[in-house]
Amino acid sequence: MKKFPWNDECLQHTLQQMPMIKDYRSKEEVYRRLVKARKTARLKAWFLPSLASVVAAMIVVALSVSSLPMKKEREENAEKSNKHMITLQAEQRSNGSQPLLSANEYDDIPSRIVTKAALNGQDIAVVGVPDEQSQVVIPLSVPVKKHESVKRQLETAKTQIDEQTWGVSKRLLNGVTIEPSRESKQVWIVRVSKQNPVFSEGFTSETMFLSSIEETVRWMGGKKIRFFTENKEGMELSHSGYVQSMKIFNKKRAYYLYQRGQSHPIFLVPSPQHFPTFFAALKQMKKDVGASMRSAIPQRVHIERVDVRQDNVVIRFALDSQLDASPSTYWMVEAILLTAKEFGFRSVTFMGGNVKRIGPYIFGKKIAVPVGPNPIMVTSPAR
């Protein structure tokens, strides 16, 4: 590069040729600008290293937090594996009480049915109990000792039912004994004390009483009921008249969801009417029954086909059905299982729906119908 021989005269001449620059700021304003510039330079010198430290710390925290869900999941799985509780049972008491029914790995959603595998060497007594408002009869499955008499099992079961917890009323069953006759296990004897409210209250109480007795005996295997007022055969009711006996027919009912209130659990309860076919019952289960019984099959679920294969029924869901892991979907499956039992099926096979399972219920595999509905929390003393 060529060098120019700059001297003082050349420099002076060049500067004189440059345009005039005038600064109209005062000396005080120029000084303030200089001070501000120096502070900004110092702030940058401190901020950039500090920012780098903060970013590094945030990365460490993010990595730690991301590992927490995995750690929590491992702890929860370990905790679940150590549980020995039935789906609806409370935790074991400190006095060493033992669960009467076995648990499964899907305890997060309380089951509304009792399976044969869950009996754990015990038995169940099913008691039909009216709700607090005398709107429906709820069949409750209570674990009992297997080798006790049926009369004793039912008496024990009634004492285990907590009215406040479950939102039911046992008063119509007070002073009532229920047991099979000596002549036949299909004929049952029901004895009622003279002080029972059914003799002094209205038609609703009489209806709830008879429905509760019928539901209890039906689940316990009876086909006929003989009524006694203490030792005298028959009952004289104010509105229903004289009642001496009752036959129990296979009503072929559907199951719905019932909940007394937000503080009470959801139960599966049978419909008041019966249906000619299983498919007709499934269709009706998508509709509410009054204000108290809600549909058990959500509107987002569509049943494409129902095939009967002897004592097994195959239910195929449409591909556009939304079968998620919500409690309503879980209880839908259990309501269908109970409804299938009403129609005499021994097992149900679920297909389609773009899922492989719902909770413990595996699609494509025969699922046995329940041995009872609505298990309640009961523990037995440690031996």
C-alpha positions in Angstrom: 0.0 0.0 0.0 1.3 3.4 -0.9 2.2 5.7 2.1 1.3 9.4 2.0 3.9 11.8 3.5 1.7 13.4 6.1 3.1 16.5 7.9 1.6 19.1 10.1 0.6 21.4 7.3 -1.1 18.6 5.4 -3.0 17.6 8.5 -4.1 21.1 9.3 -5.2 21.7 5.7 -7.2 18.4 5.7 -9.0 19.3 8.9 -9.9 22.7 7.6 -11.6 21.0 4.6 -13.9 18.9 6.9 -17.4 20.1 7.7 -18.0 22.2 10.8 -19.5 20.2 13.7 -21.2 22.2 16.4 -22.2 20.8 19.8 -25.0 22.9 21.4 -25.1 20.9 24.7 -24.0 22.6 27.9 -21.0 21.5 29.8 -23.2 20.0 32.6 -25.2 17.9 30.1 -22.0 16.6 28.5 -20.7 15.6 31.9 -23.9 13.8 32.8 -23.7 11.8 29.6 -20.2 10.8 30.3 -21.1 9.6 33.9 -24.0 7.6 32.6 -21.8 6.0 29.9 -19.3 4.9 32.5 -22.0 3.4 34.7 -23.5 1.4 31.8 -20.0 0.0 31.0 -19.6 -1.1 34.6 -23.1 -2.7 34.6 -22.3 -4.7 31.5 -19.0 -5.9 32.9 -20.8 -7.2 36.0 -24.1 -8.4 34.4 -22.7 -10.7 31.6 -20.7 -13.0 34.0 -23.6 -13.0 36.5 -26.1 -13.9 33.7 -23.9 -16.8 32.7 -23.9 -18.1 36.3 -27.7 -17.8 36.6 -28.2 -19.7 33.3 -26.0 -22.4 34.5 -27.9 -22.7 37.8 -31.2 -22.8 35.9 -30.0 -25.7 33.8 -29.0 -27.6 36.9 -32.4 -27.0 38.5 -34.2 -28.0 35.3 -32.3 -31.3 35.1 -33.1 -32.0 38.8 -36.8 -31.1 38.4 -37.2 -33.3 35.3 -36.0 -36.3 37.2 -38.6 -35.7 40.0 -41.6 -37.3 38.2 -39.6 -40.4 37.4 -38.5 -40.6 41.0 -42.0 -40.0 42.3 -43.4 -42.6 39.9 -40.9 -45.2 41.2 -41.9 -44.4 44.8 -45.6 -44.6 44.0 -45.2 -48.0 42.2 -43.2 -49.3 45.1 -45.8 -48.1 47.6 -48.6 -49.7 45.5 -46.8 -53.0 45.5 -46.7 -53.0 49.3 -50.5 -52.4 49.6 -52.8 -55.2 50.6 -56.1 -53.5 50.3 -59.3 -54.1 48.4 -60.3 -51.5 45.9 -62.8 -49.8 48.2 -61.1 -50.6 51.6 -59.5 -48.1 53.9 -55.9 -48.5 54.8 -55.0 -51.1 57.4 -55.5 -49.9 61.0 -52.7 -49.7 63.4 -54.2 -52.5 65.5 -53.3 -55.0 62.8 -56.6 -55.4 61.0 -56.6 -57.4 57.8 -58.3 -56.8 54.5 -61.1 -59.1 53.6 -60.8 -58.8 49.8 -57.7 -58.6 47.7 -56.4 -55.6 45.8 -55.2 -55.0 42.3 -52.9 -52.5 40.7 -55.7 -50.2 39.6 -56.6 -49.0 43.1 -56.6 -45.4 42.0 -60.1 -45.8 40.6 -62.4 -47.6 43.2 -64.0 -50.7 41.6 -67.8 -51.0 41.8 -67.8 -54.8 41.5 -66.5 -57.8 43.3 -64.8 -60.5 41.3 -64.3 -64.1 42.3 -60.6 -63.6 42.3 -60.9 -60.8 44.8 -62.7 -62.9 47.5 -59.4 -63.9 49.1 -60.9 -67.0 50.7 -63.8 -65.0 52.1 -67.5 -64.7 51.1 -69.8 -61.8 50.5 -73.3 -61.0 51.6 -75.2 -58.6 49.3 -77.7 -56.4 51.1 -80.2 -54.1 49.3 -80.4 -50.8 51.2 -82.5 -47.7 50.3 -80.6 -44.5 49.8 -81.3 -41.6 52.3 -83.9 -40.1 50.1 -85.8 -43.4 49.4 -85.3 -43.1 45.7 -83.3 -46.2 44.8 -82.3 -49.5 46.4 -78.5 -49.9 46.4 -77.1 -53.5 46.5 -74.0 -53.4 48.7 -71.5 -56.3 48.9 -70.0 -56.8 52.4 -67.2 -59.3 53.1 -68.2 -62.0 55.6 -66.8 -65.2 57.0 -67.4 -68.1 54.7 -68.5 -70.8 57.1 -71.0 -68.7 59.1 -74.8 -69.3 58.5 -76.4 -67.1 55.9 -78.6 -65.5 58.6 -75.5 -64.6 60.6 -73.7 -63.3 57.5 -76.5 -60.9 56.7 -76.8 -59.7 60.3 -73.0 -59.0 60.3 -73.2 -57.3 56.9 -76.0 -54.9 58.2 -73.8 -53.9 61.1 -70.9 -53.1 58.8 -72.9 -50.7 56.6 -72.1 -47.1 57.6 -75.2 -45.0 56.8 -73.4 -41.6 56.9 -70.4 -42.7 54.8 -72.4 -44.4 52.1 -75.5 -42.2 52.0 -78.0 -45.0 52.8 -80.6 -45.7 55.4 -80.9 -49.1 57.2 -83.9 -48.2 59.4 -86.3 -50.3 57.4 -84.1 -53.3 57.9 -83.8 -52.9 61.7 -85.4 -55.8 63.5 -85.6 -57.9 60.2 -84.1 -61.4 59.9 -83.5 -62.9 56.5 -82.5 -66.6 56.0 -83.2 -69.5 53.7 -85.9 -72.0 54.9 -85.0 -75.4 56.2 -86.9 -77.1 53.4 -85.3 -75.3 50.4 -82.5 -72.8 49.9 -84.6 -71.1 47.2 -87.4 -70.3 49.6 -86.4 -67.6 52.1 -88.0 -66.6 55.4 -88.2 -62.9 56.3 -89.4 -62.0 59.9 -90.3 -58.4 60.7 -90.8 -56.9 64.2 -94.0 -55.1 64.9 -92.1 -51.9 65.6 -90.6 -51.7 62.1 -91.4 -48.3 60.4 -92.9 -50.1 57.4 -96.1 -50.6 59.4 -96.6 -47.0 60.3 -95.2 -45.0 57.3 -96.5 -44.4 53.8 -96.5 -46.2 50.5 -92.9 -45.1 49.7 -91.5 -46.8 52.7 -93.5 -50.0 51.9 -92.1 -50.0 48.4 -88.5 -49.4 49.5 -88.9 -52.2 52.1 -90.2 -54.8 49.7 -87.6 -53.8 47.1 -84.8 -54.0 49.6 -85.8 -57.5 50.7 -86.3 -58.7 47.1 -82.9 -57.3 46.1 -81.1 -59.0 49.0 -82.7 -62.4 48.5 -82.2 -62.2 44.8 -78.5 -61.7 45.1 -78.2 -64.4 47.8 -79.8 -67.0 45.4 -83.4 -67.1 46.6 -86.4 -67.5 44.3 -89.3 -67.0 46.7 -89.9 -65.1 49.9 -92.3 -65.9 52.8 -93.0 -63.0 55.2 -93.7 -63.2 58.9 -94.7 -60.5 61.4 -92.6 -61.9 64.2 -94.1 -65.5 64.5 -97.3 -64.8 62.6 -97.2 -65.5 58.8 -97.8 -62.5 56.6 -97.6 -58.7 56.9 -100.5 -56.3 57.0 -99.3 -53.0 55.4 -101.4 -49.8 55.3 -101.1 -49.2 51.6 -99.9 -52.5 50.0 -102.4 -54.6 52.0 -101.7 -58.1 53.2 -98.4 -59.5 51.9 -97.7 -63.2 52.6 -95.2 -64.2 49.9 -93.3 -62.8 46.9 -91.8 -64.6 43.9 -88.5 -63.3 42.5 -88.3 -63.1 38.8 -85.3 -62.6 36.5 -86.0 -58.9 35.6 -83.1 -58.5 33.2 -82.2 -55.0 34.2 -79.6 -52.4 33.2 -77.2 -50.6 35.5 -76.7 -46.9 36.1 -74.6 -44.5 38.1 -76.0 -43.2 41.4 -74.4 -40.7 43.8 -76.1 -39.3 46.9 -73.8 -36.2 47.0 -70.3 -35.0 46.4 -69.1 -36.4 49.7 -70.5 -39.8 48.9 -69.2 -42.5 46.5 -70.7 -43.4 43.2 -72.6 -46.7 43.1 -73.9 -48.9 40.3 -77.6 -49.5 40.7 -80.1 -51.5 38.7 -82.8 -49.9 36.6 -86.4 -50.0 37.9 -87.6 -51.5 34.6 -86.5 -54.7 32.7 -85.5 -55.0 29.0 -86.3 -57.7 26.4 -82.8 -58.0 25.1 -79.3 -57.2 26.3 -78.7 -54.9 23.3 -81.8 -52.9 24.3 -80.5 -52.5 27.8 -77.1 -51.2 26.5 -78.9 -48.6 24.4 -80.9 -47.4 27.4 -77.7 -47.2 29.5 -76.7 -44.1 27.5 -79.7 -42.2 28.9 -80.4 -40.9 32.4 -83.2 -42.2 34.4 -84.8 -39.3 36.3 -82.5 -37.0 38.4 -81.0 -39.7 40.5 -79.7 -42.3 38.0 -77.2 -41.2 35.5 -76.2 -43.0 32.3 -73.4 -45.5 32.6 -72.3 -45.4 29.0 -71.0 -42.0 28.0 -72.2 -40.3 24.9 -68.7 -40.4 23.4 -68.8 -44.2 23.4 -70.5 -46.0 20.6 -71.2 -49.8 20.5 -71.0 -51.1 17.0 -72.0 -54.7 17.4 -73.1 -57.2 20.0 -72.7 -60.9 19.3 -74.0 -63.7 21.6 -71.9 -66.8 21.8 -73.7 -69.2 24.1 -72.9 -67.9 27.7 -70.4 -65.3 26.4 -71.4 -62.0 24.8 -69.0 -60.0 22.6 -69.2 -56.3 22.6 -67.4 -54.4 19.9 -66.9 -50.6 20.2 -66.7 -48.4 17.2 -63.3 -46.9 16.3 -64.5 -43.4 16.9 -65.4 -44.2 20.5 -63.4 -42.2 23.1 -62.2 -44.9 25.5 -60.0 -43.1 27.9 -58.6 -43.9 31.4 -61.3 -41.8 33.2 -63.4 -43.3 36.1 -66.5 -43.0 34.0 -65.1 -45.3 31.3 -63.9 -47.7 34.0 -67.3 -47.9 35.6 -69.0 -48.2 32.2 -67.2 -51.5 31.8 -68.3 -52.7 35.2 -71.9 -51.6 34.6 -71.9 -53.6 31.4 -70.6 -56.6 33.3 -73.3 -56.4 35.9 -76.0 -56.0 33.1 -74.6 -59.0 31.3 -75.0 -61.0 34.5 -78.7 -59.9 34.6 -79.2 -61.6 31.2 -77.6 -64.8 32.2 -74.2 -64.4 30.6 -71.2 -65.8 32.4 -68.6 -63.7 30.6 -68.1 -60.7 28.4 -65.5 -60.0 25.7 -64.7 -56.4 24.7 -63.4 -55.6 21.3 -62.5 -52.6 19.1 -62.4 -49.0 20.2 -58.6 -48.7 19.4 -57.6 -49.7 22.9 -56.1 -52.8 24.4 -57.5 -52.5 27.9 -59.5 -50.3 30.2 -58.0 -50.6 33.7 -57.6 -54.3 34.6 -60.1 -55.3 31.8 -58.2 -56.6 28.8 -59.8 -56.4 25.4 -60.1 -59.6 23.4 -60.2 -61.8 26.5 -63.2 -63.3 28.3 -64.0 -61.4 31.5 -66.1 -63.3 34.0 -69.2 -61.4 35.3 -69.0 -60.2 38.9 -70.1 -62.1 42.0 -71.4 -58.9 43.6 -71.9 -55.2 43.1 -70.6 -52.2 45.1 -68.0 -53.6 47.6 -67.8 -51.5 50.8 -64.9 -50.8 53.0 -64.6 -53.5 55.7 -61.6 -54.8 57.6 -61.3 -57.8 59.9 -59.5 -58.0 63.2 -56.0 -59.6 63.0 -55.9 -63.2 64.1 
